[in-house]
Amino acid sequence: MNSVAMSSLEPPLPTADRPRWWRKWWLSHVALPLAALAVGAVALEITDLDARLLGPFYDPALGRFPLRKFWLFQHVLHNGGKYLVVALTALLALTAVAGIRWRRLRAWSAPCAYLVCCVAATTGIVGVLKAVTNRYPPWDLDRFGGKVPYTPLFSGTPAPFTTGHGFPAGHASAAFAFVALYVVARAYGMRRAAWWLAPGLLLGCAFAWVQHVRGAHFPSHNLWTLAIAWTVALAFAALFTRLGWLPRPPLVTEAPTAEPLVFGVAVRSWLVGFSGMIAGSTLFSIDNAVEELHLGEPNLHFWIEAAEFAMVGPGLGIVCLLLVERLRIAHGAAAARALEERERRYLLLGRMAAAVAHEVRNPLHTLRLVVDELSAEMPAVGAHPLRDQIDLSIERIDRAVQLVYQLARPSVDEDE
């Protein structure tokens, strides 16, 4: 990612503040995160902790990972999780396309298209790397009951084993791609945008955990995948911002004064609910792994279940509160719009009434002048029995016009 492309992420700060802001942004969003992930992955590899962390889930007597084909991990969490991400990505793609046609969804089109591009690019890059790196999953290595010699990551796989597709972590790639939600939240000026890292990190860690206990990936594989997902998110953010499809982030010295149109209060409850669902599902899978493999202390199973209940109760309460808050804000916005529309209609009605009164008063004065002139020139007209009725009718119309004027125009006191 070159500096020209990355500079499109920079908000329009004063010229004197740009170098300092740019250095701070580059350090906090690029250098430190990627360096930390790389150091963590290399440390796991060179200390052999990468392989030893798989030890509790491998049964030497059976020569395999007992949970590899366990129904919960293989069918529900692995296959089901994959279908969940595919369905979510398809929904985002449909929203992005529908936003081009329907104005109501137009504000969601660009961020949804950005997320779809991040998911597609992350999984695509990981898929290419899996095809060319020739690394095998742990369950195929001789250290864990397989036939392929175990070698460090950067040492290569010896011949004749040339069909490995075990690096990086493909299952977690689509989940980690949703760390791009942070970039979207930051672009739209969301308060506490870092909270929008939660769905991608939680879902990615949940997918990584599933493949870890099944013996499909080493922990370091998932760190490399997360680094790829974060780099892709920043690269597409630079591209979308330069093209004007995503707004530039607000000034770092300014706090947003109102909720933005996209990713505001309307989806905050879904953020909490989705994150709670991921955390609860992960705890449930940990509980099953502990119970099936008899890991840890005898009371560990009890404490995990206690944590599940402790999370579910407050989690549901928070979601309910957020939904109620969402309804309250929606009702308040609807009432404000109705009041604004009513005031607009009253103002329009007043202007129309004033215009009608003005158009009526002019011919009315003309009619009065004509009657007076005729009465002066023709005494019979002035003495006609209907003359009093004509004057009375003209007076009534004049009073009605004056009343309309008073209602349509503010009084002097109101102006002051």
N, C-alpha and C positions, 0 to 999 in steps of 0.2 A: 504494500500500500504506500504510494508515494505521498510526499508532503503536500502536493497540490490537491490531490483528492481528499486528503484528511483535512485540509484547511476549510473545506466546505462545511465541516461540522462546527466551525468556530462562529459564535454569535457576533453580531456587529458591535464589538467593543470599540472605544476610542483608540486611536492609533498608538498612543503611549502605553495602553494597557494590554495590547494584543500579544506581544512577546511573553509577558509574564503569564497571562492566561493560557497561552498555547503550551508553554512548558509545563504548567500545572496540569492541564488536561492530558497531555501526552504521558506524563508520569503516572497519573492516577488511573487512566483508562486503558493505556496500552502497555507501557513498560512494566509497571509493577504487577498487574494481573498475569500477564503472559510469563514474566520471569518467575513468579511464585508457582504457577502451574508447572513450568518446565523443571524447576528445582525440585518440586514435590515428586514429579514422575521419575526423574533421574535418581533421587534419593531412595525411592521405593525399589528401583531396579538394582542399584549397586549394593544396597544393604541386604538384599535377599528378602526384605520384608514383603515385597510384592508376592513372592511365592508362599512365604510362611503364613500370610493372611488367609490363604486358601486352605491351609491345613485342617482347621476345625470342620470343614465341610467335605473333606475327602476321607473315605473309609479304606485304609490299606488292606484290610481283610477282604473286602469285596473288590478292591482295585478300581473303584469308580466313585463318582459323586452321587450319593444316594438321592439327592433332590433334583438331579438333572431332569428326570422325567416325571417328577411329582406333579400331580394334576394342577395344584394351585400355582406353581411357579411356571410350568411349561404352557399350560393352556389358558389360564386366567390372566396371570400377570405378564407373561411374555407375549403370547399371541393376542390376548385381549388388549394389552397396552399398545401393541403395534396398531391394531385396528382403531383404537381410540385416537391415536395421533393422526392416522390417515383420515379419519372422519373429521377431526377438528381442522386439519389443513384444507380438506375439501370444502368445509363450511366457510373458511376464511377466503378461499379462492372464489366461491360463489358470491360472497358479499362484495369482494373487490370488483367482480364483473358487474354485479347488479348495481353497484354504486355509480357506474358510468351511465346507466339508463335512468335510474330513479333518484331524484334529488334528495329524498329522505335518507338514503344510504350513502350519499356522495361523500360526506365527511369521513365515513369509515373506509372508503375505497382504498386510499393511499396507504394507511397503516396496515390494512389487511394484506394488500399486495406486497408490502415490505416483509411482513412476517412469512408469507408463502415463499418468497424468494429466499429468505434466510433458511427455512426448513429444507427447501429443495437443494440449495447450494451446499449446505452442511452435510446432508445425507449423501449427496452426489460426490463430494470430495472424499468423505470417509469411505464410500463404496469403491472409488478408484484406488485409494490407498490400501484397502483390504485386498484388492486384486493384484497390486504390484509389490507389496512388501513381503509376501510369502512368509507370514508368521502364522503359526498354528494356535488354536485355542488350548487352554491348559488341559482339557480332558483328552487331547491327542498326544500330550507329552509323556515321555517315559517316567517322569517324576510323579505323574498322577495316573499311572496305569495305561498310558498310551504307548505308541511305537516310535514317535518322533523324539530325537534327542533334545533334551532341554538345553537351550543356549540363551545367553543374555540378548536383550532386544537388539542391540547394535552389532551383534556378532554374526547375524545371518543364520539361516537354517541350512544344515548340510544336505548334500545330495544323498539319496535320490528324491528327497521330499521337496517338491516344487509346486504344490497346489494349496498352500496355506492361505486362508482367508480370515485370520483371527485378530488382525490389528489394523486400525484402532477399533473402538467399541461401536459397532454399527447400530445395535438396538437402542443405545442411549443417545445417539447422535440427533435424532429428530426431537427428542425431549429437551436436550440441552440447547437446541436451536432457539427455544422460546426465551432464552435470556435476552433476546432481542426486544422483548417487551419493555425492558428498562430504557432502551434507546427511544422507543416510541413515547413512553411516559415523559422522558426528559425533553424530547422535542416539543411536546405539547404543554410543557410547563407544569407538569403534575407536582404537587407537594410530595416530598419523601419518595422520589422516583425510585430509590434503591429497593423499596418494597416490591417493585415489579420484577425484580430478579427471582423472587420466591417461586413462582410457578415453574419456570424453567429449571432452576436448581433442584427443587424438590422432586419434580418428575424425573429429571435426569438421574438424580441419586437413587430414586426408587427403581428405575430401570437398571441402573448399574448394580444395585444390590441383588436384584433378581438374577442377573447373569453371573454375578460373583458366586452366589451359593450354588448355582448350577455348574460352575466350573467352566464357563464360556469365556471369561475375560479376567485378566489380572487388574487390580485396582488402578495401576498406572495407565492402562489403556483408556480408562474413562477420563483421566486428567488430560491426556492428549486430545481426546474428543472435545472436551469442554474448551480447550484452547482454540481448536479449530472453529467451534461454534461462535466463540466470542470475537475472533478475528473476522469471520464472515459477517457477523452483525455490524461491526464497525465499518467494514468495507461497503456494505449495502447502504448503511446510513449515510456515508459520504456521497455515494452515488445518488440516492433519492433526494438528499438535501440540495445537491448541486443542480439536479433537474427541477427542483421546486416542488417535488411531490410530498416532501416532508418539510414542515417549518423549521427554521433555525431555532435552536434553544434560546430561551430568553436570557437577558443579561444576568450574569451570575450575581450582580449586586442588587438585583431586584427580586422581590418575592411576588409570586402571582397573587393577584387580588381577587380572582374568581376562578371557579372550577372551569377547566377548558371543555370544549365541546366533546372531544373524543377522550375516552378513558377517564371519565370523571366519576362523580358519585354514582352514575347509572350502572357502572360495572364494578364498583368497589366490593359489593357483597359477593359477586361471583369470584373475585380474586381471593377473598377470605375463604369462601366455601370450597373452591377448587383446591386451594392449598391445604385446607383441613382434610379434604377427601384423600389427597395424596399421602399426607402424613399418617392418617388413620390406616390406609391400605398398607403402607410400609410397615407400620407397627404390627398389623395383623400378620403380615408375611414373616416378620422377625419372630413373632410369637410361635408361628407354626414351625419355623426352622428350629427354634430352641426346643420345642416339644418333640419333634421328630428325631432330632440328633442328640437329644439329652445334653445340651450344652449348658455351661455355666453352673451357678448354684442351684440347689433344689427349689428355692423360692423365686428364681428368676422369672419363671413362667407367670407366677402370680403378680409380680411387680410390673411386668409388661402389660398384663391385662388391666391392672390398676391405672397405668399410664394411658391406656386406650380409653377407658371410661372417663378419666380426668380430662382428656382432650376432647372427646365427643360432646360431653355436656356443655362446657363453656363455648366450644366451637359452634354448636347449634344455636346457643344463646346469642353469640355475636352475630351470626348470620341473620337470625331473626331481627335483632336490633337494627342491623344495617338495611334489611329489607323494609322495615317500618320507616326508617329514616328516608329511604329512597321513595317510599310512597308519600311521606309527608312533603318532601321536596317537590315531588311530581304534582301533588295536589296544590301546593303553594304556587308553583309555576303556572299551573292551569288557571288558578284564581287570578293571578297577576295578569295573565294574558287576557282573561275575560274582562277584567276591570279596564285594562288598556283599550281593548276593543270597544267597550261600552263608552268610555270617554271619547274615543275617536269618533264614534257614531254621533254622540251628543254634539261634539264640536262641528261635525259636518252638517248635522241637522240645524244647528244654530246659524251656520253660515248660509245654508239654503233658505232658512226663514227670514234672515236679514235681507237676502237678495230679493225674495218674493215680496217682502214688505216694502222695499224700496221701489220695486217695479209697480206695486199697487198704489203707493202714495202719489207718484207723479201723475198718472191719469186721473186720480181722485181729485187732486188740486185743479187739474185742467177742467174737470167736470164742474167743480164748484165755481170756477171763474166763468165758465160758459153760462151757467144758470144765473149768476149775478148780472152778467152782461145782458142776457135776454130779458131779465126782469126790469133792468133800467131802460132798455129800448122799447120793450113791450109791456106796459103796465098790466095787461091782462094776464100775462104769465106770472107776475109777482102776486096777483090777487087770486091765482088759481087755487082751488081747495087742496090740490095735491102738493102745493109748494112746501107746506110744513112737513109732509111725509118725506119729500125729497131731501130737505135739509136734515131731518132726523136720521135718515138712512146714511147720508154722507157722513154725519157726525159719528154714527155707530161704527161705520167702516174705519174712520180715522182713529177712533179709540182702539179698535182691534189691531190696527197697524202699529200704533204706538206701544201697545202691550207686547206685540211680537218683537219690536225693537228692544224693549227693556229686557225681555227674556234672552234674546240672542246676543246682546252685548253686555259685557261686565259693567257694573256700576263704578262710579269714581272711587268709592271706598274699597272695592275689591282690587282695583288697579293699584291703589296705594298700599 
